[in-house]
Amino acid sequence: MISHVTLIKVERGDPAVSLGIYANVLYVLGLIDRLDMLADPGGDEIGLVIEEARLPERIHLSQRATPWPTLHEYA
């Protein structure tokens, strides 16, 4: 059971409200199956755009000190 004041905070999206309270509200509303969407990075379009912008344009592979052996070297 949560207080009326806490419910008002939930409705306002107050970040100080614990995740457990939000889980209780979702359960009461019959929406508990949507809780997994909260942490789904695939659903965060803005976050995906930010991460893509942080990717390097090119990836440079380091040069090996010795080349890969060829098949005839093993014979």
Biopython code that builds the backbone (N, CA, C, O; Angstrom):
import numpy as np
from Bio.PDB.StructureBuilder import StructureBuilder

atoms = [
    (1, "MET", "N", (0.841, -1.169, 0.000)),
    (1, "MET", "CA", (0.000, 0.000, 0.000)),
    (1, "MET", "C", (0.890, 1.238, 0.000)),
    (1, "MET", "O", (1.883, 1.304, 0.725)),
    (2, "ILE", "N", (0.522, 2.213, -0.820)),
    (2, "ILE", "CA", (1.295, 3.450, -0.872)),
    (2, "ILE", "C", (0.402, 4.612, -0.456)),
    (2, "ILE", "O", (-0.826, 4.530, -0.498)),
    (3, "SER", "N", (1.053, 5.687, -0.057)),
    (3, "SER", "CA", (0.285, 6.846, 0.395)),
    (3, "SER", "C", (-0.238, 7.643, -0.793)),
    (3, "SER", "O", (0.242, 7.503, -1.918)),
    (4, "HIS", "N", (-1.216, 8.466, -0.520)),
    (4, "HIS", "CA", (-1.796, 9.334, -1.537)),
    (4, "HIS", "C", (-0.730, 10.288, -2.087)),
    (4, "HIS", "O", (-0.693, 10.552, -3.289)),
    (5, "VAL", "N", (0.125, 10.798, -1.218)),
    (5, "VAL", "CA", (1.189, 11.718, -1.631)),
    (5, "VAL", "C", (2.149, 11.015, -2.592)),
    (5, "VAL", "O", (2.562, 11.596, -3.596)),
    (6, "THR", "N", (2.502, 9.764, -2.284)),
    (6, "THR", "CA", (3.400, 9.004, -3.156)),
    (6, "THR", "C", (2.755, 8.753, -4.508)),
    (6, "THR", "O", (3.430, 8.831, -5.535)),
    (7, "LEU", "N", (1.478, 8.457, -4.530)),
    (7, "LEU", "CA", (0.775, 8.247, -5.792)),
    (7, "LEU", "C", (0.795, 9.517, -6.642)),
    (7, "LEU", "O", (0.955, 9.444, -7.861)),
    (8, "ILE", "N", (0.638, 10.659, -6.018)),
    (8, "ILE", "CA", (0.713, 11.929, -6.754)),
    (8, "ILE", "C", (2.108, 12.099, -7.347)),
    (8, "ILE", "O", (2.255, 12.555, -8.481)),
    (9, "LYS", "N", (3.136, 11.731, -6.575)),
    (9, "LYS", "CA", (4.508, 11.808, -7.078)),
    (9, "LYS", "C", (4.715, 10.877, -8.276)),
    (9, "LYS", "O", (5.397, 11.233, -9.237)),
    (10, "VAL", "N", (4.124, 9.692, -8.210)),
    (10, "VAL", "CA", (4.210, 8.752, -9.331)),
    (10, "VAL", "C", (3.557, 9.352, -10.569)),
    (10, "VAL", "O", (4.115, 9.282, -11.664)),
    (11, "GLU", "N", (2.386, 9.936, -10.401)),
    (11, "GLU", "CA", (1.671, 10.533, -11.525)),
    (11, "GLU", "C", (2.457, 11.677, -12.147)),
    (11, "GLU", "O", (2.355, 11.921, -13.349)),
    (12, "ARG", "N", (3.234, 12.373, -11.340)),
    (12, "ARG", "CA", (4.047, 13.485, -11.838)),
    (12, "ARG", "C", (5.385, 13.024, -12.405)),
    (12, "ARG", "O", (6.112, 13.802, -13.023)),
    (13, "GLY", "N", (5.700, 11.751, -12.186)),
    (13, "GLY", "CA", (6.971, 11.230, -12.682)),
    (13, "GLY", "C", (8.152, 11.631, -11.826)),
    (13, "GLY", "O", (9.267, 11.761, -12.330)),
    (14, "ASP", "N", (7.924, 11.828, -10.544)),
    (14, "ASP", "CA", (8.978, 12.243, -9.618)),
    (14, "ASP", "C", (10.090, 11.188, -9.582)),
    (14, "ASP", "O", (9.830, 10.030, -9.254)),
    (15, "PRO", "N", (11.339, 11.580, -9.919)),
    (15, "PRO", "CA", (12.426, 10.601, -9.936)),
    (15, "PRO", "C", (12.836, 10.113, -8.546)),
    (15, "PRO", "O", (13.595, 9.151, -8.434)),
    (16, "ALA", "N", (12.349, 10.757, -7.493)),
    (16, "ALA", "CA", (12.677, 10.330, -6.129)),
    (16, "ALA", "C", (11.871, 9.102, -5.699)),
    (16, "ALA", "O", (12.194, 8.473, -4.692)),
    (17, "VAL", "N", (10.831, 8.761, -6.450)),
    (17, "VAL", "CA", (10.006, 7.594, -6.125)),
    (17, "VAL", "C", (10.769, 6.339, -6.522)),
    (17, "VAL", "O", (11.344, 6.267, -7.608)),
    (18, "SER", "N", (10.767, 5.355, -5.637)),
    (18, "SER", "CA", (11.530, 4.135, -5.908)),
    (18, "SER", "C", (10.895, 3.303, -7.026)),
    (18, "SER", "O", (9.697, 3.381, -7.296)),
    (19, "LEU", "N", (11.745, 2.518, -7.650)),
    (19, "LEU", "CA", (11.283, 1.648, -8.735)),
    (19, "LEU", "C", (10.264, 0.639, -8.230)),
    (19, "LEU", "O", (9.368, 0.236, -8.972)),
    (20, "GLY", "N", (10.394, 0.228, -6.972)),
    (20, "GLY", "CA", (9.443, -0.712, -6.383)),
    (20, "GLY", "C", (8.033, -0.153, -6.335)),
    (20, "GLY", "O", (7.063, -0.881, -6.541)),
    (21, "ILE", "N", (7.922, 1.130, -6.066)),
    (21, "ILE", "CA", (6.601, 1.781, -6.055)),
    (21, "ILE", "C", (6.019, 1.773, -7.459)),
    (21, "ILE", "O", (4.843, 1.461, -7.648)),
    (22, "TYR", "N", (6.844, 2.116, -8.447)),
    (22, "TYR", "CA", (6.359, 2.081, -9.829)),
    (22, "TYR", "C", (5.934, 0.665, -10.217)),
    (22, "TYR", "O", (4.937, 0.489, -10.918)),
    (23, "ALA", "N", (6.677, -0.340, -9.771)),
    (23, "ALA", "CA", (6.316, -1.728, -10.053)),
    (23, "ALA", "C", (4.968, -2.071, -9.428)),
    (23, "ALA", "O", (4.153, -2.750, -10.053)),
    (24, "ASN", "N", (4.726, -1.609, -8.202)),
    (24, "ASN", "CA", (3.432, -1.851, -7.555)),
    (24, "ASN", "C", (2.292, -1.196, -8.326)),
    (24, "ASN", "O", (1.236, -1.802, -8.509)),
    (25, "VAL", "N", (2.499, 0.021, -8.773)),
    (25, "VAL", "CA", (1.460, 0.726, -9.529)),
    (25, "VAL", "C", (1.183, -0.011, -10.842)),
    (25, "VAL", "O", (0.024, -0.197, -11.215)),
    (26, "LEU", "N", (2.237, -0.430, -11.541)),
    (26, "LEU", "CA", (2.046, -1.174, -12.788)),
    (26, "LEU", "C", (1.301, -2.484, -12.546)),
    (26, "LEU", "O", (0.465, -2.886, -13.355)),
    (27, "TYR", "N", (1.606, -3.148, -11.427)),
    (27, "TYR", "CA", (0.924, -4.397, -11.092)),
    (27, "TYR", "C", (-0.568, -4.163, -10.876)),
    (27, "TYR", "O", (-1.404, -4.902, -11.397)),
    (28, "VAL", "N", (-0.893, -3.131, -10.107)),
    (28, "VAL", "CA", (-2.301, -2.825, -9.814)),
    (28, "VAL", "C", (-3.055, -2.472, -11.096)),
    (28, "VAL", "O", (-4.227, -2.814, -11.251)),
    (29, "LEU", "N", (-2.374, -1.788, -12.006)),
    (29, "LEU", "CA", (-3.008, -1.395, -13.264)),
    (29, "LEU", "C", (-3.030, -2.521, -14.295)),
    (29, "LEU", "O", (-3.581, -2.358, -15.384)),
    (30, "GLY", "N", (-2.430, -3.664, -13.953)),
    (30, "GLY", "CA", (-2.394, -4.786, -14.892)),
    (30, "GLY", "C", (-1.371, -4.608, -15.994)),
    (30, "GLY", "O", (-1.492, -5.198, -17.067)),
    (31, "LEU", "N", (-0.362, -3.791, -15.726)),
    (31, "LEU", "CA", (0.647, -3.486, -16.740)),
    (31, "LEU", "C", (2.042, -3.959, -16.340)),
    (31, "LEU", "O", (3.036, -3.475, -16.881)),
    (32, "ILE", "N", (2.125, -4.885, -15.411)),
    (32, "ILE", "CA", (3.425, -5.320, -14.900)),
    (32, "ILE", "C", (4.306, -5.903, -15.997)),
    (32, "ILE", "O", (5.531, -5.852, -15.891)),
    (33, "ASP", "N", (3.704, -6.459, -17.055)),
    (33, "ASP", "CA", (4.499, -7.020, -18.151)),
    (33, "ASP", "C", (5.275, -5.945, -18.898)),
    (33, "ASP", "O", (6.199, -6.267, -19.646)),
    (34, "ARG", "N", (4.929, -4.695, -18.717)),
    (34, "ARG", "CA", (5.639, -3.599, -19.382)),
    (34, "ARG", "C", (6.870, -3.143, -18.603)),
    (34, "ARG", "O", (7.624, -2.296, -19.082)),
    (35, "LEU", "N", (7.078, -3.690, -17.423)),
    (35, "LEU", "CA", (8.213, -3.295, -16.603)),
    (35, "LEU", "C", (9.533, -3.608, -17.301)),
    (35, "LEU", "O", (10.502, -2.864, -17.147)),
    (36, "ASP", "N", (9.584, -4.694, -18.063)),
    (36, "ASP", "CA", (10.827, -5.046, -18.756)),
    (36, "ASP", "C", (11.189, -4.033, -19.838)),
    (36, "ASP", "O", (12.348, -3.955, -20.245)),
    (37, "MET", "N", (10.227, -3.266, -20.302)),
    (37, "MET", "CA", (10.491, -2.237, -21.302)),
    (37, "MET", "C", (11.301, -1.079, -20.721)),
    (37, "MET", "O", (11.938, -0.321, -21.453)),
    (38, "LEU", "N", (11.266, -0.957, -19.403)),
    (38, "LEU", "CA", (11.963, 0.134, -18.741)),
    (38, "LEU", "C", (13.464, 0.083, -18.979)),
    (38, "LEU", "O", (14.101, 1.121, -19.156)),
    (39, "ALA", "N", (14.024, -1.100, -18.984)),
    (39, "ALA", "CA", (15.466, -1.249, -19.126)),
    (39, "ALA", "C", (15.868, -1.761, -20.506)),
    (39, "ALA", "O", (16.996, -2.224, -20.680)),
    (40, "ASP", "N", (14.997, -1.691, -21.463)),
    (40, "ASP", "CA", (15.286, -2.176, -22.811)),
    (40, "ASP", "C", (16.009, -1.096, -23.605)),
    (40, "ASP", "O", (15.385, -0.111, -23.999)),
    (41, "PRO", "N", (17.307, -1.254, -23.851)),
    (41, "PRO", "CA", (18.030, -0.219, -24.587)),
    (41, "PRO", "C", (17.555, -0.082, -26.032)),
    (41, "PRO", "O", (17.747, 0.970, -26.643)),
    (42, "GLY", "N", (16.945, -1.114, -26.581)),
    (42, "GLY", "CA", (16.450, -1.041, -27.947)),
    (42, "GLY", "C", (15.280, -0.088, -28.104)),
    (42, "GLY", "O", (15.005, 0.379, -29.210)),
    (43, "GLY", "N", (14.592, 0.205, -27.021)),
    (43, "GLY", "CA", (13.461, 1.124, -27.078)),
    (43, "GLY", "C", (13.831, 2.566, -26.805)),
    (43, "GLY", "O", (12.973, 3.447, -26.848)),
    (44, "ASP", "N", (15.100, 2.816, -26.526)),
    (44, "ASP", "CA", (15.559, 4.166, -26.223)),
    (44, "ASP", "C", (16.160, 4.787, -27.476)),
    (44, "ASP", "O", (17.371, 4.725, -27.691)),
    (45, "GLU", "N", (15.309, 5.383, -28.297)),
    (45, "GLU", "CA", (15.759, 5.917, -29.583)),
    (45, "GLU", "C", (16.798, 7.016, -29.413)),
    (45, "GLU", "O", (17.777, 7.054, -30.158)),
    (46, "ILE", "N", (16.608, 7.897, -28.462)),
    (46, "ILE", "CA", (17.559, 8.986, -28.246)),
    (46, "ILE", "C", (18.895, 8.422, -27.775)),
    (46, "ILE", "O", (19.949, 8.851, -28.243)),
    (47, "GLY", "N", (18.857, 7.466, -26.853)),
    (47, "GLY", "CA", (20.086, 6.844, -26.378)),
    (47, "GLY", "C", (20.840, 6.140, -27.490)),
    (47, "GLY", "O", (22.069, 6.196, -27.537)),
    (48, "LEU", "N", (20.115, 5.474, -28.390)),
    (48, "LEU", "CA", (20.760, 4.798, -29.515)),
    (48, "LEU", "C", (21.437, 5.789, -30.449)),
    (48, "LEU", "O", (22.529, 5.521, -30.950)),
    (49, "VAL", "N", (20.801, 6.932, -30.688)),
    (49, "VAL", "CA", (21.395, 7.964, -31.542)),
    (49, "VAL", "C", (22.665, 8.512, -30.900)),
    (49, "VAL", "O", (23.670, 8.720, -31.580)),
    (50, "ILE", "N", (22.618, 8.743, -29.593)),
    (50, "ILE", "CA", (23.798, 9.255, -28.877)),
    (50, "ILE", "C", (24.940, 8.246, -28.951)),
    (50, "ILE", "O", (26.083, 8.621, -29.213)),
    (51, "GLU", "N", (24.641, 6.978, -28.724)),
    (51, "GLU", "CA", (25.671, 5.950, -28.774)),
    (51, "GLU", "C", (26.257, 5.823, -30.175)),
    (51, "GLU", "O", (27.463, 5.636, -30.330)),
    (52, "GLU", "N", (25.418, 5.924, -31.185)),
    (52, "GLU", "CA", (25.915, 5.836, -32.565)),
    (52, "GLU", "C", (26.837, 7.000, -32.876)),
    (52, "GLU", "O", (27.833, 6.825, -33.579)),
    (53, "ALA", "N", (26.525, 8.186, -32.366)),
    (53, "ALA", "CA", (27.369, 9.355, -32.592)),
    (53, "ALA", "C", (28.726, 9.201, -31.906)),
    (53, "ALA", "O", (29.711, 9.789, -32.351)),
    (54, "ARG", "N", (28.786, 8.427, -30.843)),
    (54, "ARG", "CA", (30.045, 8.214, -30.113)),
    (54, "ARG", "C", (30.950, 7.182, -30.765)),
    (54, "ARG", "O", (32.130, 7.091, -30.424)),
    (55, "LEU", "N", (30.415, 6.404, -31.697)),
    (55, "LEU", "CA", (31.232, 5.374, -32.341)),
    (55, "LEU", "C", (32.325, 6.018, -33.187)),
    (55, "LEU", "O", (32.099, 7.059, -33.804)),
    (56, "PRO", "N", (33.505, 5.408, -33.221)),
    (56, "PRO", "CA", (34.557, 5.958, -34.085)),
    (56, "PRO", "C", (34.183, 5.784, -35.547)),
    (56, "PRO", "O", (33.480, 4.843, -35.917)),
    (57, "GLU", "N", (34.668, 6.713, -36.377)),
    (57, "GLU", "CA", (34.357, 6.625, -37.803)),
    (57, "GLU", "C", (35.072, 5.441, -38.450)),
    (57, "GLU", "O", (34.520, 4.770, -39.321)),
    (58, "ARG", "N", (36.300, 5.197, -38.015)),
    (58, "ARG", "CA", (37.076, 4.087, -38.563)),
    (58, "ARG", "C", (37.734, 3.356, -37.410)),
    (58, "ARG", "O", (38.064, 3.946, -36.382)),
    (59, "ILE", "N", (37.914, 2.089, -37.598)),
    (59, "ILE", "CA", (38.629, 1.277, -36.621)),
    (59, "ILE", "C", (39.942, 0.861, -37.257)),
    (59, "ILE", "O", (39.959, 0.262, -38.333)),
    (60, "HIS", "N", (41.039, 1.180, -36.591)),
    (60, "HIS", "CA", (42.360, 0.849, -37.109)),
    (60, "HIS", "C", (42.869, -0.401, -36.385)),
    (60, "HIS", "O", (42.999, -0.417, -35.161)),
    (61, "LEU", "N", (43.148, -1.418, -37.148)),
    (61, "LEU", "CA", (43.686, -2.643, -36.583)),
    (61, "LEU", "C", (45.192, -2.501, -36.458)),
    (61, "LEU", "O", (45.847, -1.952, -37.344)),
    (62, "SER", "N", (45.733, -2.990, -35.373)),
    (62, "SER", "CA", (47.180, -2.915, -35.187)),
    (62, "SER", "C", (47.861, -3.895, -36.137)),
    (62, "SER", "O", (47.299, -4.934, -36.484)),
    (63, "GLN", "N", (49.062, -3.554, -36.546)),
    (63, "GLN", "CA", (49.830, -4.422, -37.437)),
    (63, "GLN", "C", (50.463, -5.527, -36.611)),
    (63, "GLN", "O", (51.023, -5.271, -35.545)),
    (64, "ARG", "N", (50.374, -6.759, -37.106)),
    (64, "ARG", "CA", (51.009, -7.881, -36.414)),
    (64, "ARG", "C", (52.518, -7.791, -36.613)),
    (64, "ARG", "O", (52.993, -7.390, -37.676)),
    (65, "ALA", "N", (53.257, -8.167, -35.589)),
    (65, "ALA", "CA", (54.712, -8.157, -35.675)),
    (65, "ALA", "C", (55.193, -9.183, -36.700)),
    (65, "ALA", "O", (56.155, -8.939, -37.429)),
    (66, "THR", "N", (54.523, -10.321, -36.749)),
    (66, "THR", "CA", (54.865, -11.350, -37.741)),
    (66, "THR", "C", (53.618, -11.659, -38.550)),
    (66, "THR", "O", (52.511, -11.671, -38.011)),
    (67, "PRO", "N", (53.791, -11.910, -39.840)),
    (67, "PRO", "CA", (52.616, -12.215, -40.666)),
    (67, "PRO", "C", (52.036, -13.575, -40.312)),
    (67, "PRO", "O", (52.697, -14.412, -39.698)),
    (68, "TRP", "N", (50.793, -13.776, -40.711)),
    (68, "TRP", "CA", (50.154, -15.078, -40.497)),
    (68, "TRP", "C", (50.902, -16.140, -41.300)),
    (68, "TRP", "O", (51.293, -15.885, -42.439)),
    (69, "PRO", "N", (51.105, -17.323, -40.728)),
    (69, "PRO", "CA", (51.801, -18.391, -41.481)),
    (69, "PRO", "C", (50.916, -18.874, -42.634)),
    (69, "PRO", "O", (49.688, -18.854, -42.548)),
    (70, "THR", "N", (51.553, -19.296, -43.683)),
    (70, "THR", "CA", (50.823, -19.824, -44.830)),
    (70, "THR", "C", (50.716, -21.344, -44.678)),
    (70, "THR", "O", (51.406, -21.940, -43.852)),
    (71, "LEU", "N", (49.854, -21.961, -45.473)),
    (71, "LEU", "CA", (49.633, -23.400, -45.372)),
    (71, "LEU", "C", (50.898, -24.208, -45.690)),
    (71, "LEU", "O", (51.133, -25.238, -45.058)),
    (72, "HIS", "N", (51.712, -23.772, -46.646)),
    (72, "HIS", "CA", (52.895, -24.551, -47.007)),
    (72, "HIS", "C", (53.950, -24.522, -45.905)),
    (72, "HIS", "O", (54.846, -25.367, -45.919)),
    (73, "GLU", "N", (53.890, -23.609, -44.965)),
    (73, "GLU", "CA", (54.843, -23.582, -43.860)),
    (73, "GLU", "C", (54.567, -24.696, -42.862)),
    (73, "GLU", "O", (55.454, -25.059, -42.089)),
    (74, "TYR", "N", (53.358, -25.243, -42.861)),
    (74, "TYR", "CA", (53.001, -26.310, -41.952)),
    (74, "TYR", "C", (53.305, -27.698, -42.523)),
    (74, "TYR", "O", (53.292, -28.684, -41.786)),
    (75, "ALA", "N", (53.573, -27.780, -43.799)),
    (75, "ALA", "CA", (53.785, -29.088, -44.437)),
    (75, "ALA", "C", (55.136, -29.666, -44.152)),
    (75, "ALA", "O", (55.452, -30.759, -44.622)),
]
sb = StructureBuilder()
sb.init_structure("model")
sb.init_model(0)
sb.init_chain("A")
sb.init_seg("    ")
for serial, (resi, resn, name, xyz) in enumerate(atoms, 1):
    if name == "N":
        sb.init_residue(resn, " ", resi, " ")
    sb.init_atom(name, np.array(xyz, "f"), 0.0, 1.0, " ", f" {name:<3s}", serial, name[0])
structure = sb.get_structure()
